[in-house]
Amino acid sequence: MNIKRILFLALIVTFVYSCKKDDGGSSIPPTPPRLLSEVAVENDAEIKTFLETHFYNYEAFENPTEDFDYRIVIDTIAGVNSEKTPLIDQVKIEVVKVSTSDLRLGAEAIVETDIPHNLYYLIAREGEGVSPTSVDSVYVNYQGTALSGDIFDSQIGAPVWFDLPGLVNGFRKGITKFKTGGEVQENGDGTYTVPGSGIGMLFIPSGLGYFNGSATGKSYDPLVFEINLLAMKSSDHDGDGVITALEDLDGDGDLFNDDTDGDKFPNYMDKDDDGDGVSTRDEIEIDAEGNVTFPDTDGDGIPDYLDADTK
C-alpha cells in the first residue's frame, strides 16, 4: 500500500454513500462523520494509555553496539520489563488545532473549528543535519502502524522521497521535529548509508491523520509512524524562485490560505503572486549563488512580488 497515495487522498477525502429506498420511496440519509471534538478526546485517551503501558528500546540507543540497526522496538511494561521507563515520560507534545474544513469532510459534517489535538513525538536520535519545514520534500525510511501494532504501510530499508504538502497533517508537522543525517556514504555495493539521521516515532490522533478513512483497517484510528529522516530539500512548487516555505505567508503551515491576488491559486502554485501581470520571478532578485532578495520599490513594506501597485 503506497503511503503517498493514501496520505494525499486522506487530505481530499470523499465519500460514496449507498442510499437504500424503502417501499414508500423514501431513502436513508447519509450518516455524517463523528464529531471531531468527540473523537479527539477519545483518541487522546487511547494514545495516552498506550504510552503509559509501553516502552521502547531506549537503552540500545543510549549505548549502541556496532551491529545495532537503529530500529525502534516497542514492548509492553510487564514482568521483566516492569521497571522500564514508559513512553509517556519520554515523548513530547505539540498541540495542533484542527477544524472540520481542514479534513474536507463534506456538507454532512457538523462544523467545528479549532479543536485541539495532541501530537505526540518521540526523538530516539535527533539527527545531526537540519530540520525540514512542513512544506519541504523529505527522504525517509518509515513504517506506519495502528496502536495494535498492525502494519498498514512500510518503506523500511527502501527510503522514498515525499512531498510534505501532500501528506496528512500529523506526519507533516511531526517530521519537522527531527533533523536529517550527515553526508551520504556510498557502500560500494550499490547501497548508501546516511549516518546520524533523525530517528523517532509519531503518535497521531485521527484528526491529524485519516479521521473517518480506513487506511489502518478502521475509521477514527490513531496512527503510529516510525521515522528515519535521511535527507531533505526545499521545494519551489511553482518554480517562481520563491521557495514554498516562504509562500506560507502567515506561517500556519497551511499553504492553501495564502492567496495574495485572490485568484483561487495559492501563492505556492501561482507564478504571479500579486496578479499584476508581471511574473514573481521578474519581481525578485537571485544572485549567482542562489541567494534571493525581495525588492520593495515603493518602500511601503510590501515586497514587489506581493504588491500589485509596483511593477
C-alpha positions as CSV (number, residue, x, y, z in Angstrom):
1,M,0.0,0.0,0.0
2,N,1.5,3.3,-1.0
3,I,1.6,5.9,1.8
4,K,2.0,8.8,-0.5
5,R,-1.3,7.9,-2.3
6,I,-3.1,7.2,0.9
7,L,-1.9,10.3,2.8
8,F,-2.7,12.5,-0.1
9,L,-6.2,11.0,-0.5
10,A,-6.7,11.5,3.2
11,L,-6.4,15.3,2.6
12,I,-9.2,15.3,0.0
13,V,-11.3,12.5,1.5
14,T,-14.6,12.0,-0.3
15,F,-17.4,9.6,0.4
16,V,-19.6,7.4,-1.7
17,Y,-22.8,6.6,0.2
18,S,-25.3,4.0,-1.0
19,C,-28.9,5.0,-0.4
20,K,-31.5,2.3,0.2
21,K,-35.1,3.1,-0.7
22,D,-38.0,1.5,1.1
23,D,-41.4,0.6,-0.3
24,G,-42.6,4.1,0.3
25,G,-39.9,5.6,-1.9
26,S,-38.0,7.3,0.9
27,S,-34.3,7.0,1.3
28,I,-31.9,6.6,4.2
29,P,-29.9,9.8,4.6
30,P,-26.1,9.5,4.7
31,T,-24.5,9.1,8.1
32,P,-22.4,12.1,9.0
33,P,-18.9,11.7,10.3
34,R,-18.5,11.7,14.1
35,L,-17.8,15.0,15.9
36,L,-14.2,16.0,15.6
37,S,-14.1,17.2,19.3
38,E,-15.5,13.8,20.5
39,V,-13.0,11.7,18.5
40,A,-10.1,14.0,19.6
41,V,-10.8,13.2,23.3
42,E,-11.3,9.5,22.6
43,N,-8.1,9.2,20.6
44,D,-6.0,11.1,23.1
45,A,-7.1,8.7,25.8
46,E,-6.2,5.7,23.6
47,I,-2.8,7.1,22.8
48,K,-2.0,8.0,26.5
49,T,-3.0,4.5,27.6
50,F,-0.6,3.1,25.1
51,L,2.2,5.4,26.0
52,E,1.7,4.7,29.7
53,T,1.9,0.9,29.2
54,H,4.7,0.6,26.6
55,F,8.4,1.4,26.3
56,Y,10.9,1.4,23.5
57,N,14.5,0.1,23.4
58,Y,16.0,3.4,24.6
59,E,18.9,1.6,26.3
60,A,20.1,0.3,22.9
61,F,20.0,3.8,21.6
62,E,21.9,5.1,24.6
63,N,24.7,2.5,24.2
64,P,24.5,1.3,20.6
65,T,26.6,-1.8,19.6
66,E,28.4,-2.0,16.3
67,D,25.7,-4.2,14.8
68,F,22.7,-2.1,16.1
69,D,20.3,-1.4,13.3
70,Y,18.8,1.7,14.9
71,R,15.3,0.3,14.7
72,I,12.8,1.3,17.4
73,V,11.3,-1.7,19.2
74,I,8.1,-1.3,21.3
75,D,7.2,-3.7,24.1
76,T,4.8,-3.8,27.0
77,I,5.8,-2.8,30.5
78,A,5.3,-6.0,32.4
79,G,7.2,-8.9,34.0
80,V,11.0,-8.5,33.5
81,N,10.2,-5.2,31.8
82,S,8.1,-3.8,34.7
83,E,10.8,-1.2,35.6
84,K,11.3,0.2,32.2
85,T,10.6,3.9,31.6
86,P,7.2,4.3,29.8
87,L,6.9,6.2,26.6
88,I,4.7,8.8,28.3
89,D,7.8,10.0,30.2
90,Q,9.8,10.3,27.0
91,V,7.5,11.8,24.4
92,K,6.9,15.5,23.7
93,I,3.6,17.1,22.7
94,E,2.6,19.7,20.2
95,V,-1.0,20.9,20.3
96,V,-2.4,21.3,16.9
97,K,-5.8,22.9,16.3
98,V,-8.0,21.3,13.6
99,S,-11.3,22.3,12.0
100,T,-13.7,20.2,10.0
101,S,-12.8,22.3,7.0
102,D,-9.2,21.0,7.2
103,L,-10.4,17.5,6.7
104,R,-12.7,18.2,3.7
105,L,-15.5,16.2,5.4
106,G,-18.3,17.5,3.2
107,A,-21.7,19.1,3.9
108,E,-22.9,16.2,6.2
109,A,-20.3,17.1,8.8
110,I,-21.2,19.3,11.8
111,V,-18.9,22.3,11.6
112,E,-16.3,22.6,14.3
113,T,-13.4,24.9,14.5
114,D,-10.0,25.0,16.2
115,I,-10.4,21.7,18.1
116,P,-7.1,21.0,19.9
117,H,-5.3,17.7,19.1
118,N,-2.2,16.4,20.9
119,L,0.5,15.2,18.5
120,Y,3.0,13.1,20.5
121,Y,6.5,12.6,19.2
122,L,9.5,10.6,20.4
123,I,13.0,11.5,19.5
124,A,15.3,8.5,19.8
125,R,18.0,10.3,17.9
126,E,17.6,13.9,16.9
127,G,19.8,13.8,13.8
128,E,22.9,15.9,13.0
129,G,21.7,17.8,10.0
130,V,18.8,20.3,9.5
131,S,15.1,20.1,10.2
132,P,12.7,20.3,7.3
133,T,9.7,22.6,7.3
134,S,6.2,21.1,6.8
135,V,6.3,22.1,3.1
136,D,9.6,20.7,2.1
137,S,10.5,17.3,0.5
138,V,12.0,14.6,2.7
139,Y,13.8,11.3,2.1
140,V,12.7,8.8,4.7
141,N,12.5,5.3,5.9
142,Y,9.2,4.8,7.7
143,Q,6.7,2.3,8.9
144,G,3.0,3.1,9.7
145,T,1.0,1.0,12.2
146,A,-2.1,1.2,14.2
147,L,-1.8,1.2,18.1
148,S,-2.4,-2.5,17.8
149,G,0.9,-2.9,16.0
150,D,-0.7,-3.9,12.8
151,I,1.4,-2.6,9.9
152,F,-0.5,-0.8,7.1
153,D,2.5,0.6,5.2
154,S,6.2,0.3,5.3
155,Q,9.3,1.5,3.5
156,I,11.9,0.3,6.0
157,G,15.2,-0.3,4.1
158,A,13.7,1.3,0.9
159,P,13.6,5.0,1.5
160,V,11.4,7.3,-0.6
161,W,11.0,11.0,-1.3
162,F,7.8,12.6,0.0
163,D,6.5,16.0,-0.9
164,L,5.2,17.0,2.5
165,P,2.2,19.3,1.4
166,G,0.6,16.1,0.1
167,L,0.7,14.2,3.4
168,V,-1.6,14.2,6.4
169,N,-1.2,17.0,9.0
170,G,0.3,14.9,11.8
171,F,3.1,13.5,9.6
172,R,3.9,16.9,8.1
173,K,4.1,18.6,11.4
174,G,5.8,15.7,13.3
175,I,8.7,15.2,10.9
176,T,9.8,18.8,11.4
177,K,10.9,17.7,15.0
178,F,13.7,15.7,13.5
179,K,16.9,16.5,11.7
180,T,18.5,14.9,8.7
181,G,21.6,12.8,8.7
182,G,25.2,13.7,7.7
183,E,26.9,13.2,4.4
184,V,25.7,10.3,2.2
185,Q,28.2,7.5,2.1
186,E,28.4,5.0,-0.7
187,N,28.9,1.5,0.5
188,G,30.4,0.1,-2.8
189,D,27.7,-2.4,-3.4
190,G,25.1,-0.1,-4.8
191,T,23.7,0.9,-1.5
192,Y,24.1,4.1,0.6
193,T,24.3,5.0,4.2
194,V,23.3,8.2,5.8
195,P,24.9,8.4,9.3
196,G,23.4,10.4,12.1
197,S,19.9,10.5,10.7
198,G,17.0,11.6,12.8
199,I,15.1,8.6,14.3
200,G,11.9,8.5,16.3
201,M,8.1,8.0,16.4
202,L,4.9,9.9,15.9
203,F,1.7,9.1,17.7
204,I,-1.0,10.8,15.7
205,P,-4.8,11.2,16.6
206,S,-7.1,10.5,13.7
207,G,-8.0,14.2,13.3
208,L,-4.4,14.7,12.2
209,G,-4.5,11.6,10.2
210,Y,-7.2,9.8,8.2
211,F,-10.1,10.6,10.5
212,N,-13.0,8.6,9.2
213,G,-10.9,6.9,6.4
214,S,-10.0,3.3,6.9
215,A,-6.3,3.1,5.8
216,T,-5.4,1.2,9.0
217,G,-8.5,-1.1,8.7
218,K,-11.0,1.0,10.7
219,S,-12.1,4.6,10.9
220,Y,-11.1,7.1,13.6
221,D,-7.9,5.1,14.3
222,P,-4.8,6.7,15.8
223,L,-1.6,6.3,13.8
224,V,1.9,5.4,14.8
225,F,4.8,6.2,12.5
226,E,8.4,5.1,12.9
227,I,10.6,7.7,11.2
228,N,14.1,7.7,10.0
229,L,14.8,11.1,8.3
230,L,17.7,10.8,5.9
231,A,17.7,14.0,3.8
232,M,15.5,16.9,2.8
233,K,15.4,19.6,0.1
234,S,13.5,22.8,0.0
235,S,10.7,22.9,-2.6
236,D,9.7,25.5,-5.1
237,H,6.4,24.0,-6.3
238,D,5.6,26.7,-8.9
239,G,9.2,27.4,-10.0
240,D,8.9,31.1,-9.4
241,G,12.1,31.5,-7.4
242,V,10.4,31.7,-4.0
243,I,10.8,28.5,-2.1
244,T,7.5,27.1,-0.9
245,A,8.3,27.6,2.8
246,L,8.3,31.3,2.2
247,E,5.0,31.2,0.3
248,D,3.3,30.3,3.7
249,L,2.9,34.0,4.5
250,D,1.1,33.6,7.8
251,G,3.3,30.8,9.0
252,D,0.4,28.5,9.9
253,G,1.6,25.5,7.8
254,D,-1.4,25.8,5.5
255,L,-0.4,26.7,2.0
256,F,-3.9,26.9,0.7
257,N,-5.0,30.0,2.7
258,D,-2.2,32.2,1.2
259,D,-3.6,33.7,-2.0
260,T,-2.4,37.3,-2.3
261,D,-4.3,38.1,-5.5
262,G,-7.4,36.1,-4.7
263,D,-7.3,34.2,-8.0
264,K,-8.1,30.8,-6.3
265,F,-4.5,29.7,-6.9
266,P,-2.5,29.7,-3.6
267,N,0.8,31.5,-3.9
268,Y,2.9,28.3,-3.8
269,M,1.1,27.3,-7.1
270,D,1.0,30.8,-8.6
271,K,3.7,32.2,-10.8
272,D,2.3,35.8,-10.4
273,D,1.6,36.0,-6.7
274,D,0.2,39.6,-6.8
275,G,-1.7,39.3,-10.1
276,D,-0.1,42.4,-11.6
277,G,0.8,40.8,-14.9
278,V,4.5,40.6,-14.0
279,S,5.8,37.2,-13.0
280,T,7.0,36.7,-9.5
281,R,10.4,35.6,-10.9
282,D,10.8,39.0,-12.6
283,E,10.0,40.9,-9.3
284,I,12.6,39.2,-7.2
285,E,16.4,39.1,-7.5
286,I,18.5,35.9,-7.4
287,D,22.3,36.2,-7.4
288,A,24.9,33.8,-8.8
289,E,25.0,31.8,-5.6
290,G,21.2,31.4,-5.5
291,N,20.5,34.0,-2.7
292,V,17.1,35.6,-3.1
293,T,16.3,39.2,-2.2
294,F,12.9,40.9,-2.4
295,P,12.9,44.5,-3.7
296,D,10.3,46.9,-2.3
297,T,10.4,49.6,-5.0
298,D,7.8,52.0,-3.4
299,G,9.0,51.4,0.1
300,D,5.6,50.5,1.6
301,G,6.9,47.5,3.4
302,I,5.4,45.1,0.9
303,P,7.9,43.4,-1.5
304,D,7.2,44.0,-5.2
305,Y,6.2,40.4,-5.9
306,L,3.3,40.7,-3.4
307,D,2.4,44.3,-4.2
308,A,0.2,44.9,-7.2
309,D,0.9,48.6,-7.1
310,T,4.5,48.1,-8.2
311,K,5.7,46.6,-11.5
